[in-house]
Structure formats: C-alpha cells, structure tokens
C-alpha cells in the first residue's frame, strides 16, 4: 500500500485482532466500521521493518476471488493504514472502546492510537517486562503471558497492567467514559431505528468546540455539562437553518399560519450524564449523537405550526410524537445519522419510550 510517498508492505503476519470502531465520516456523520489490526514484519520503501496494518473488513469476502485484486472492490479486505513499530511485535489486542491497539513485544507494550485508523499513530508505550502474548479484559486490564526474554528467570510468566485512561488529554476523556458508563447504544442502522443497536463510543475527533450554523451558533446548540466541547453534526445545522427559514417564509396574508418567531433551542447536544438527568429522555437519545434538538413552543398552536414544517420534504426531520412527549412545551426534531436532508429515513419510533 502507498501512503503519500511511502510504500508499505507487510509480508509476514504475526498476530491479528478484529473489532468494530466508530469512524467520523463526511458531513460530521459517524459510522461503525469493522477492522482488523495486523502486526508483523514487512518493508517500508523497500527496507525491512516491523509494522502494524489496519485492514477494513466491513464488507464480506467473496470466496474464490482471484488476483489481481481491484483496490476499489467492496468485497475484499482493504489495507487502509500502516504504522512502523519500534520493536518486533509478538501479539496485538484491539480495544474498540478507546480506539487503541496494544502490541506485545516480549518487553514493553506499544500503544497505537487508532482515532484515525487511516493514519494510526504511536500512543507511547507501557514500560515493563511483559510476556509475548496479550489479552484484554472488560475492566481495561491487559494480561500478558509467555516467556519474557529480558527476565532473569526462565519459563512462562503472567503479568497484568491497567490501561492508561488518558486519550484525548482533556475533558473529552471524561465525556467518552460517560458513553461507556451509561452503555449508550446507536439504535440507527440502514435508514431506520433498530433495537438494541450497537455500542457507541465517540472518538476524540468527533467533538467540536466551535461548530454551529448560520442561525444557531455553538453556544446555543451545546446544552450539556461541558461548555467547551460537544458532538454536533452538519446535518443538524442544515436542518435547523432550513426549518427556521421555512418558518419565516410562511409569513404572508391569511390564511398562512403565523410563524414569525425565532427558534429558541432548549436542548441540543447532551453528554450521557446530562441526558440521564433529563426527565423523560431516552437512554439512547439522539441528543447524545449531535443530530437532535428541542425547539421551545409556547403551546399547542405553535407546536402544530412547526410539526408540518419539520416533516416537509425540505426539512425532512423525524419528530417526536405527541403521544410520547405529552406536552407542547417543545418540539423535538432529529436527523438520525443522515448525511444530508435528502437522505431517506424511516421515522417510526420502533418502540422508543423517550427521545
């Protein structure tokens, strides 16, 4: 694989691990992608080197496929990222929750940051005399076993160490931990709501400090507990701006409905702890994914004006049913995991009890 002016080739695989990680895509969307992390020996621009490779295995392999392989083929594993390693690898484990891989070497454990799996980078190392084989338990503890070449005694040994918790190096680490603590699930797939969904753990790059729209700046859309960081998607900006403009455009002679007010966002992005403390919120509310907002309404009349605007072809939002909300204090709109306002999405609630 060529990356820029560098040619990578991994010719002797030693170990592999697989998992599903959330990736930030175009227009601020996030998709879950299945990857394999492979370590071994190969070359960098023709010179021998230990390597880590990230392989996209999201699409099924077609038995009987023969070379030469077409790079654009959706049915073959595709290498998407490489990283030269500082020591020969003996094993690898992938932690999809923290977007990191841990590489055994028979001594130190190398840490690889996969926040951008197309450009894996070194995350440092866990210094020690660890065995050649690694495992990772659900509590974030690395278990190493096997011979330790640097040990003074012979024979197999077992060591344990806790994964360092710092990843982003700021409060985003706390925010990411909340998604795991509250077991947030992405209940959107294939253009519809699904149950139970898949675990959602955001990457550092999913958060923003400045993003907003023409009519709704960052500080209006970030209503969570962390004033400087939020997950906000471009489709939310487009949806709210289009809906506000459509409201203003309805002004005119009777019998046009009166929609002469500026929207006030009562709830935009919520971190999981804030969402859990919000009455009647859904455990997997789209507020935590950055593509939902609540617009204040003064009563049933305003709610009834805004709902058809939100459901129009131009705005194309999913709207929380009154049967779920049971009040007219706000209207909840969302664009679940859409890339644009023209995407097709089935907005039935599929048994959801809170939005």
Secondary structure, DSSP 8 states (H G I E B T S, - for coil): -EETTEEEEEEEEEEEEEEEEEEE-GGG-EEEEEEEEEEEEEEETTEEEEEEEEEE--S---TT--SS--TT-TTS-EEEEEEE-SS---EEEEETTTTEEEEE-SSSEEEEE-TTGGG-EEEEEE-S---SEEEE-TTSEEEEEE--TT-SS-S-EEEEEE----SSSSTHHHHHHHHHHTT-EEEEETTEEEEEEEE----GGG-BSS---SSS-HHHHB-SS-TT-B---HHHHHHHHHHHHHHHHT-SSTTS--------EEE-B--HHHHHTSTT--TT-GGGGT-EEEEE-SSHHHHHHHHHHHHSTTT--EE--HHHH-SSSEEEEE-TT-SSTT---B---TT-S--
